[in-house]
Structure formats: structure tokens, C-alpha cells
Amino acid sequence: MDGISWRKIVKNETFSKLSSQELMELISNDHLAVPSEEIVFESVISWVKYKQKERLQYFAELMKQVRLPLIPKMYLIENVWEEPIFKANSQCKDYLIEAMGYHLLKRAGQFSSKIPGIRPREPHELPKLLIIIGGRNIKTINGVEYFDFRTKLWHKAVNFQKGFCNSGVTVLEGKIYAVGGCNLTEAPLRTMHVYDVSADHWSACTGMKIKRMNFGVVTLDDCIYAVWSYIIGGRDQKTIYSSAEVYNPKTCKWTIIPPMNVARSFFTVAVLNGRIYVIGGFAGKDKLPLSSVECYNPETGQWIFVADLNIRRQTASAGVLKGILYVVGGAVAITNVLKSVEVFDPNTNIWTFIEEMPGPRHHAGVVCLNEELYVVGGSDGTVDLRSICVYNPKKRAWIIYPTYMSIGRSQGGVIAVDIPHNYI
């Protein structure tokens, strides 16, 4: 079933007619594009209710395949526990207790490998699009291009009329959000726009509370039916920020959350084990980049320092593969762009150097896909790059893809999304 979308299967009229064995194989299959574990839970409930008297006997065994620990705790309390079929089954209660125990351990900063079902589904060989949005000059600021992993070719998408540079780009519920940034005169923005890939169309959303550029944006599955978008740090034309805010797509509202310990811009950011890591950047005090790294726990609202980088870095890029945080390139100064790479293991709190990129890059985008790290565009300090540089941890080697963007792009937003059905 490689490359098949879970949504596509569930929406098919034959889904409710699957046998118990067919459904068992379906929900235990890691090769499916599953939107969230909540959807898997709801699909099992729907399947059982279709012929409840006949299928209730399979419910407990099917629920064993649902990765309850990966479902947000409030959803577990308000939806899973209150589901009558689930509540009536004593064996299922044990699954819920196990899931809630995982959330308690997670909050305490402990991760037990003994709890079943904590490994996220990792679909392989799914059709994907890599999208790069905007850039730092007049030729790229309005442009959008996408890379098709099936054909290994770049294509142009519809341009954005107003243009953005240094925007934060993320995915919420299958749509791409571009937040803040600046225009060509470096005037900071608080705007937010959403891109519907299937329709190839942009529309405006509620803007941030603060105008920001050179900031960080990430998403966390941390609320009922909602993915929250966290906006951190950055600057305007005069001030570097430590502040952060979060966006709820259900209410279309932004909320201020606790600030970082250090005001910084030009940093990189990533999510690892349900925590937000803010890495390096620039604070403006001694004109040197930062080596410090902060970690935010959204459940406690606290920022703590973790181990420093081995090298001071600003304008670096970051991604996560199999529980390891990768930070690539960046710059020490305008004339000193880096090709070195560091990885962070949260279990040891240690940064380690690995193989360097083929050449220096900063202001690049990073996407982690198919157990590889894709570093897209950026600048080598002299020119904006058109290439994708790919790292394979198993081979411990970097390659440059032989196909290139139509134009070099630096300071653009890069994201990977499931390919829309109308593209297949």
C-alpha cells in the first residue's frame, strides 16, 4: 500500500465493508499517509458502528493498533474516554491509562521505550512536493516553485502578488501558511497568507500581533483537532525580540506565550520530542552570532537552555531525522559562510560534528523526507544557489541533485507537502 493516502481510503465507499483483518492490516501499515492518529481512532469507531453487533468483538484488538500515546491528552480525555464503545471495554481502558502515563512521563522529560505505540508512523515513498516560496531579491520575492520527487523536476507555481522575504513558512491542516517577513525595502510585516496547493491559490488570514522578520516558525500537534503555529523571536527595523506568539487555526487568533531567555533573530528552529528548539542566531550585542540553544516545553510554558553549539551560527538551517536534530551551514559573518554540520542528541545533550556539505550555505531551507535531509537553495556568500544538497545518514554522504530551480533563491520559505490528488 505504499504511497496511498489514508484519507483517500477512508472516503472510499468500500472502507466500511472491509473485513476485520483488512482493517487490522491497514491501521498497522506504516506506509500510509495518515493525517493524525485521531483520524485513525475515528475511522475504527466508524467501522465498528457500521455493523456494531457483528464487529464489536474485534474492537479491543483493533484499538491495540491505534497509537493512543500520540494523540493529544485533551482529545484522549474529552473524546476517546467519552466514546461509549471505548468506555464499555475494560481492555481499552488499560490502553488509555498507558497513553496518559506516556503524557505524564513526557511532561517530566522522560521517554519510556517500554510503552507501545509511541513511534510515529513514518510513511515511505509517498508522493511529495517540495515547495519554495519567495526570496530576497526582486526576481524571486513573488515567485513560487515546486519540486516533484517522482520526476526530480522543478516547476513554477502561481506567483504571490505582494511578495515576501524572510517569511516564516509552515503547514497547517494540509495548507501552507506564509507569515510575516519583509518587503524589498526591509519593512517588517505582520501579515499571514495561506496557499491551497490543490487550487494553486493564495488568500489572506489574520496577521500576527507583532511585525516580525528573521524569526522562527514551527507547528505542534498540541490541541484538539488543531495544529498550533508558534512564532518566535525575530526583529523589526530597530528591535530584536525575545517574544513569541501562537496561532490557533480554529479561532483564527494569535496569543502571546512566554518569551525566550535571549532576544535573537537570524536563528534556526525545529521541533524534537514535542519541544521547540531555538538554535544560534544574532542578538546584536557584540556583533557575533550566538552559540546558545533554548528549548521550549509547550505544556509547562518554560524555556530552558541546553548544550551550546560547537560553533557560533546565524542564518543556519535545521531539521530532525529519527530523533536527532541537524543544524547545517549558517554564517559567522557575511564573509564567512559555513559548510559544517552539527547534530544534537537530546538523550546525551551533546552536539557532534558530522560530514560537511559539499559547499558553504546559509539562508537555506531544510526538509526531512524519506530518511534524508534536503538543503534547498540559500547563498554561498557570493551568489544565491539553485541546487538541492541531500544528506543520507546511513551512507554518511552528501550529494547535489542534478536538477535545479529556474533561479537561485535565498531567504525563501521551504516546505514539503503531500501531493494533491489532482496532481497524481
C-alpha positions in Angstrom: 0.0 0.0 0.0 3.0 2.3 -0.4 2.1 5.8 -1.4 -1.7 5.5 -0.6 -3.4 8.3 1.3 -5.4 7.3 4.4 -8.0 10.0 3.7 -8.4 8.5 0.2 -9.1 5.1 1.6 -11.4 6.2 4.4 -13.5 8.3 2.0 -13.9 5.4 -0.4 -17.4 3.8 0.0 -15.8 0.3 0.3 -14.0 1.3 3.6 -16.9 0.4 5.9 -17.1 -3.0 4.2 -13.5 -4.1 4.9 -13.0 -7.3 6.9 -11.5 -7.0 10.4 -8.3 -8.5 9.1 -8.1 -6.0 6.2 -8.7 -3.1 8.6 -6.1 -4.5 11.0 -3.5 -4.6 8.2 -4.5 -1.1 7.2 -4.0 0.6 10.6 -0.8 -1.2 11.3 0.7 -0.2 8.0 3.5 2.5 8.3 3.5 3.2 4.6 0.2 5.2 4.6 -0.1 8.9 4.7 -2.1 9.3 7.9 -3.2 12.9 8.8 -3.2 12.2 12.5 -3.8 9.3 15.0 -7.1 10.9 15.9 -8.3 10.2 12.4 -7.2 6.6 12.8 -9.2 6.3 16.0 -12.3 7.8 14.5 -12.0 5.5 11.5 -12.0 2.4 13.7 -15.1 3.7 15.6 -16.9 4.4 12.4 -16.0 0.9 11.0 -17.3 -0.8 14.2 -20.6 1.2 14.3 -21.4 0.3 10.7 -22.2 -3.2 11.9 -21.8 -2.8 15.7 -23.3 -6.2 16.8 -21.1 -8.2 14.4 -17.9 -6.1 14.8 -17.8 -5.2 18.5 -15.8 -8.4 19.2 -12.8 -7.0 17.1 -12.8 -3.6 18.7 -10.2 -4.2 21.5 -7.7 -5.8 19.1 -8.1 -3.0 16.6 -7.6 -0.4 19.3 -4.4 -2.1 20.2 -3.1 -1.0 16.7 -4.1 2.7 17.3 -1.2 4.7 18.7 -3.1 6.3 21.5 0.1 7.8 23.2 0.5 10.0 20.1 -3.0 11.5 20.5 -3.1 14.9 22.4 -4.1 14.3 26.0 -7.2 16.6 26.0 -8.5 14.6 23.0 -7.9 11.4 25.0 -9.9 12.8 27.9 -12.7 14.5 26.1 -13.2 12.3 23.0 -11.6 8.8 23.5 -12.7 8.3 27.0 -16.2 9.6 26.4 -16.8 7.3 23.3 -19.4 4.8 24.6 -17.9 1.8 22.7 -14.4 2.6 24.1 -15.7 3.3 27.6 -17.5 -0.1 27.8 -14.4 -2.1 27.1 -12.2 -2.8 30.1 -9.2 -3.8 28.0 -9.4 -0.5 26.1 -9.3 1.3 29.5 -5.8 -0.1 30.0 -4.7 1.3 26.6 -5.9 4.8 27.7 -4.1 4.5 31.1 -0.9 3.6 29.2 -1.4 6.6 26.9 -2.0 9.0 29.8 1.1 7.6 31.5 3.2 8.4 28.5 2.0 12.0 28.6 3.0 12.3 32.3 6.4 10.9 31.5 6.8 13.3 28.5 5.9 16.3 30.7 8.6 15.2 33.2 11.1 15.0 30.3 11.3 11.2 30.4 10.6 8.9 27.4 10.0 5.2 28.0 10.6 2.9 25.1 8.5 0.3 27.0 5.2 2.0 26.2 3.8 0.5 23.0 2.7 2.7 20.2 5.0 5.8 20.8 6.7 5.6 17.4 5.1 7.9 14.9 4.0 6.5 11.6 6.8 7.1 9.1 5.3 6.7 5.6 7.9 5.9 2.9 7.9 6.6 -0.8 4.8 8.8 -0.7 4.4 11.3 -3.5 5.5 14.6 -2.2 6.0 18.2 -3.4 8.8 20.4 -2.1 7.7 24.0 -2.4 9.9 27.1 -2.1 8.3 30.5 -1.7 9.7 33.9 -2.2 13.3 35.1 -1.8 15.4 38.1 -1.0 15.5 40.0 -4.4 13.2 41.4 -6.9 13.4 38.4 -9.2 12.4 35.9 -6.5 10.3 37.7 -3.9 7.0 37.0 -5.7 7.9 33.6 -7.1 6.9 30.1 -6.1 8.4 26.9 -7.4 7.9 23.3 -6.6 10.0 20.1 -6.9 8.2 16.8 -7.8 10.1 14.0 -6.0 8.6 11.5 -8.6 10.2 13.1 -11.6 13.0 15.0 -9.9 12.0 18.1 -11.8 11.2 21.7 -10.8 8.0 23.5 -11.9 6.7 27.1 -11.4 3.5 27.7 -9.4 1.3 30.8 -9.3 3.2 33.9 -8.0 2.2 35.8 -4.9 1.2 39.3 -5.8 2.7 41.2 -2.8 5.8 39.1 -2.3 7.6 38.1 0.8 11.2 37.7 2.0 12.3 36.2 5.3 8.8 34.9 5.9 8.1 32.0 8.2 6.6 29.1 6.3 4.7 26.2 7.8 1.9 23.7 7.1 -1.4 23.6 8.9 -4.0 21.1 8.0 -2.5 20.4 4.6 -2.3 24.1 3.6 0.8 26.3 3.5 1.0 29.4 5.7 3.5 32.2 5.0 3.8 34.6 7.9 5.5 37.9 8.4 8.9 38.7 6.9 9.6 41.9 5.0 9.3 43.6 1.6 12.2 44.7 -0.6 12.6 47.9 1.5 13.1 45.7 4.6 9.9 47.0 6.2 8.7 44.2 8.6 5.3 42.6 8.1 2.7 41.0 10.4 0.6 39.6 7.6 -0.2 35.9 7.1 -1.3 34.3 3.8 -2.4 30.7 3.1 -1.7 28.7 0.0 -4.1 26.0 -1.2 -1.8 23.7 -3.2 -4.7 21.9 -4.9 -6.3 25.1 -6.1 -2.9 26.9 -6.6 -4.4 29.9 -4.9 -3.4 32.4 -2.2 -5.7 34.0 0.4 -5.2 36.3 3.4 -5.6 35.3 7.1 -5.3 37.0 10.5 -1.9 38.7 10.9 0.4 38.4 13.9 0.3 40.8 16.9 3.8 42.0 16.2 5.6 42.8 12.9 8.5 40.4 12.5 11.2 39.3 10.1 14.2 36.9 10.6 12.1 34.9 13.1 11.2 31.2 13.5 8.0 29.3 12.9 7.1 25.7 13.7 3.9 23.6 14.2 3.0 21.3 17.0 0.1 18.8 17.2 -0.9 20.0 20.7 -4.6 20.7 20.8 -7.9 19.1 19.9 -8.2 19.0 16.2 -5.8 21.8 15.9 -2.2 22.3 15.0 -0.7 25.4 16.6 1.7 27.6 14.8 4.4 29.0 17.1 6.1 32.3 16.1 9.4 33.0 17.9 11.8 36.0 18.2 12.9 37.9 15.2 13.1 41.6 14.8 11.8 44.8 13.2 14.0 47.6 11.9 15.0 48.7 15.4 14.4 45.9 17.9 15.4 42.2 18.3 12.7 40.3 20.0 12.6 37.5 22.7 8.8 37.4 22.4 6.8 34.5 20.9 3.2 34.0 19.9 0.9 31.1 18.9 -1.8 30.8 16.3 -4.9 28.7 16.6 -6.5 28.0 13.2 -9.9 27.0 14.8 -10.3 30.5 16.3 -8.0 32.4 13.9 -6.4 34.1 16.8 -2.9 34.8 17.9 -1.9 34.6 21.6 1.4 35.8 23.3 3.3 33.0 25.1 6.3 33.2 27.5 9.4 34.8 25.9 12.8 33.2 25.3 15.6 33.8 27.7 17.6 35.6 24.9 16.3 38.1 22.3 17.5 36.8 19.0 17.0 36.9 15.2 18.5 35.1 12.3 18.3 31.8 14.3 17.0 28.4 13.2 14.2 26.4 14.8 13.0 22.8 14.9 10.6 20.5 16.8 12.1 17.4 18.6 10.2 15.2 21.0 7.4 17.7 21.4 9.8 20.5 22.3 10.7 23.6 20.3 14.5 24.2 19.9 15.8 27.6 19.0 19.4 27.5 17.8 22.0 30.2 17.5 21.1 33.4 15.8 22.1 37.0 16.4 21.5 39.2 19.5 23.2 42.3 18.2 25.2 43.0 21.4 28.8 42.1 20.4 28.1 41.7 16.6 28.9 38.0 16.9 26.5 35.1 16.3 25.2 33.1 19.2 26.1 29.6 20.1 23.3 29.2 22.7 20.3 26.9 22.3 17.0 27.1 24.0 14.2 24.5 24.4 10.5 25.3 25.0 8.1 22.9 26.6 4.6 24.0 25.5 2.9 22.0 28.3 4.8 23.9 31.1 5.4 27.2 29.2 9.0 27.2 30.2 12.2 27.9 28.2 15.4 26.2 29.3 19.0 26.3 27.9 20.5 23.1 26.5 24.1 22.5 25.4 25.7 25.2 23.2 26.6 24.6 19.6 30.3 23.9 18.9 30.4 26.9 16.5 28.6 30.2 16.7 26.0 30.3 13.9 23.5 32.7 12.5 21.3 32.1 9.4 21.7 28.4 9.7 19.1 25.8 8.9 17.7 22.8 10.9 15.8 19.6 10.5 15.1 16.4 12.5 15.7 12.8 11.4 14.9 9.8 13.7 15.2 11.8 17.0 18.3 13.6 16.0 18.5 17.4 15.4 20.6 18.5 12.4 21.9 22.1 12.1 23.6 22.9 8.7 25.7 25.8 7.5 24.9 29.3 8.5 27.4 32.1 8.9 29.8 33.6 11.4 30.0 36.8 9.4 28.9 38.0 5.9 32.2 36.9 4.5 32.4 33.6 6.5 29.7 31.2 5.4 29.9 27.7 6.8 29.6 24.3 5.3 29.9 22.5 8.6 27.1 20.4 10.1 26.3 19.6 13.8 23.8 17.1 15.2 22.2 17.1 18.7 21.2 14.1 20.6 18.6 15.1 23.4 19.4 11.9 25.3 23.1 13.0 25.8 22.7 16.8 25.5 25.7 16.8 23.2 26.4 18.5 19.8 28.6 16.5 17.4 30.1 17.4 14.0 29.3 15.2 11.1 30.2 15.2 7.4 30.4 18.7 5.9 28.2 19.8 3.0 29.9 20.0 -0.5 30.0 23.8 -0.2 29.0 26.6 2.2 25.3 27.7 2.5 23.3 30.0 4.7 19.7 31.3 4.5 18.8 27.9 3.0 15.6 25.8 3.6 15.6 22.3 5.0 13.2 19.5 4.5 13.5 16.0 6.1 11.9 13.3 4.0 12.5 9.6 3.2 15.2 9.4 5.9 17.2 12.1 4.2 18.0 15.8 4.8 17.3 18.1 1.9 19.0 21.5 2.0 17.4 23.8 -0.6 18.8 26.9 -2.2 20.4 29.5 0.1 23.6 31.5 -0.6 27.3 30.7 -0.5 28.1 34.2 0.4 28.5 35.4 -3.2 25.5 34.1 -5.2 22.1 32.6 -4.5 22.0 28.9 -5.2 19.7 26.9 -7.4 20.5 23.4 -6.2 19.3 20.9 -3.6 22.0 19.3 -1.4 21.0 16.0 0.1 22.4 14.1 3.1 21.9 10.4 3.7 22.7 9.4 7.3 23.1 5.7 6.5 25.7 6.4 3.8 27.1 9.3 5.8 27.4 11.2 2.5 26.1 14.4 0.7 25.1 14.7 -3.0 24.0 17.6 -5.2 20.8 16.8 -7.2 21.4 17.2 -10.9 18.2 19.3 -11.5 18.0 23.0 -10.5 15.5 25.7 -9.7 14.9 28.2 -12.5 16.6 30.9 -10.4 18.8 31.0 -7.3 16.8 31.6 -4.1 18.0 32.7 -0.7 15.8 33.5 2.4 12.8 31.8 0.8 10.4 29.5 2.7 10.7 25.8 2.1 8.2 23.1 2.9 7.2 19.6 1.8 3.5 18.6 1.4 1.6 15.5 0.3 1.0 15.8 -3.4 -2.7 16.8 -4.1 -4.9 14.2 -5.8 -5.3 16.4 -8.8 -1.5 16.3 -9.4 -1.4 12.5 -9.4 
